[in-house]
Amino acid sequence: LVFEGTKLIINSKAPGGSVAVLDHTGKPISGFTRNDCEPFQGDAIRHTVKWQGNSDISAISGKSVRLRFHLRNAKLYAFVVQDG
């Protein structure tokens, strides 16, 4: 993916999950790894994903990246990258 924006918003139903941002080769990007991601849980239409307490992903905006969702017994309905 190549996106423009500052936040990753997901629509999911999950007892727990996380998201890692990978570079174009599949290597985790420092600061946006699975371990850096604050676990999300519950049933939310608009959950803002955070890494190390911060939702700002503008540092990777415009770069070719992959998203890896780590979910168990969960449903991911949609995700969007948006400004603000």
ZIWO-V397408 format. One record per backbone hydrogen bond with DSSP energy under -1.0 kcal/mol. CO is the residue of the C=O (numbers start at 1). NH is the residue of the N-H. Records with the same first field share a line. If there is no record, write none. Layout:
BEGIN
CO->NH  NH
END
This chain:
BEGIN
1->65
3->62
6->57
7->82
8->49
9->80
10->47
11->77  78
12->44
13->75
14->42
17->40
18->70
20->68
21->29
22->66
23->26
27->23
29->32
32->21
33->37
36->52
42->14
44->12
47->10
50->38
51->54
54->51
57->60
60->63
66->22
68->20
70->18
75->13
78->11
80->9
82->6  7
END
